Every structure is written in structure tokens, then in C-alpha cells.
Amino acid sequence: MAALFLPGLLVLLFTRVTFNRVIGLILTVALIATSVYKGYTHTKPLIIIDAFSLTAGFWLASKMGRKKATENTN
């Protein structure tokens, strides 16, 4: 269950901290790659769920960025 929500939330958190959604995605992928290397994520379906959550988090981060940009122009 955590694999479904945590990577996406981490992308959003790192995006808010670094003010760059690509850097947020890279940091989150690095964390997940480390967990795979250490053996905490060991099944293919779990890796696929992580990838889906990363994609959703990146999409939400880009959507939040556009919303923020339009608020600043008004």
C-alpha cells in the first residue's frame, strides 16, 4: 500500500523543497534505486507500482507548477 502513495508524495515533497520537479523526480528515483539495491524492493509488481506512483507524482508536481505560475501572473 505504501508503494502506491509514498513515491508520488516524495516527488511532491522534493519538488517543493528544490523548486524543480525534475530534481525532485531524480532524488526520488535515487531513493527507490537504493532500496532496490539493498533488497527492500524485490518483486517486479512492486517496482511497477513504484514507477506508476512516480509518474503520478511527477504529473501532479507539473500541474501544481503551472497553477503556481498562473497565480503569479495575476
C-alpha positions as CSV (number, residue, x, y, z in Angstrom):
1,M,0.0,0.0,0.0
2,A,2.9,2.4,0.8
3,A,4.4,1.7,-2.6
4,L,1.3,3.2,-4.2
5,F,1.4,6.6,-2.4
6,L,4.9,7.2,-1.0
7,P,7.0,7.7,-4.1
8,G,4.4,10.2,-5.5
9,L,4.4,12.1,-2.2
10,L,8.2,12.1,-2.2
11,V,8.3,13.6,-5.6
12,L,5.9,16.3,-4.5
13,L,7.9,16.9,-1.3
14,F,11.3,17.1,-3.1
15,T,9.7,19.3,-5.8
16,R,8.5,21.8,-3.1
17,V,11.9,21.8,-1.4
18,T,14.1,22.2,-4.5
19,F,11.6,24.2,-6.6
20,N,12.3,21.9,-9.6
21,R,10.2,19.0,-10.5
22,V,12.9,17.2,-12.4
23,I,15.3,17.3,-9.5
24,G,12.5,16.1,-7.2
25,L,11.9,13.1,-9.5
26,I,15.7,12.3,-9.7
27,L,16.0,12.4,-5.9
28,T,13.0,10.1,-5.5
29,V,14.3,7.7,-8.2
30,A,17.7,7.6,-6.4
31,L,16.0,6.7,-3.1
32,I,14.0,3.9,-4.8
33,A,17.0,2.6,-6.7
34,T,18.9,2.4,-3.3
35,S,16.0,0.5,-1.8
36,V,16.1,-1.9,-4.7
37,Y,19.8,-2.3,-4.4
38,K,19.6,-3.0,-0.7
39,G,16.9,-5.6,-1.3
40,Y,13.8,-4.0,0.2
41,T,12.0,-3.9,-3.1
42,H,12.4,-7.3,-4.6
43,T,9.4,-8.1,-6.8
44,K,8.6,-6.8,-10.3
45,P,5.0,-5.8,-9.5
46,L,6.2,-3.7,-6.6
47,I,8.7,-1.9,-8.9
48,I,5.9,-1.3,-11.4
49,I,3.7,0.2,-8.7
50,D,6.6,2.4,-7.7
51,A,7.0,3.6,-11.2
52,F,3.3,4.3,-11.6
53,S,3.4,6.4,-8.4
54,L,6.5,8.3,-9.6
55,T,4.7,9.1,-12.8
56,A,1.6,10.3,-10.9
57,G,3.7,12.4,-8.5
58,F,5.6,14.0,-11.4
59,W,2.3,14.8,-13.2
60,L,0.9,16.4,-10.0
61,A,4.1,18.4,-9.5
62,S,4.0,19.7,-13.0
63,K,0.3,20.6,-12.6
64,M,1.0,22.4,-9.3
65,G,3.8,24.3,-11.0
66,R,1.6,25.5,-13.8
67,K,-1.1,26.5,-11.2
68,K,1.5,28.5,-9.3
69,A,2.8,30.2,-12.4
70,T,-0.6,31.4,-13.4
71,E,-1.3,32.7,-9.9
72,N,1.9,34.8,-10.0
73,T,1.0,36.5,-13.3
74,N,-2.3,37.8,-11.9
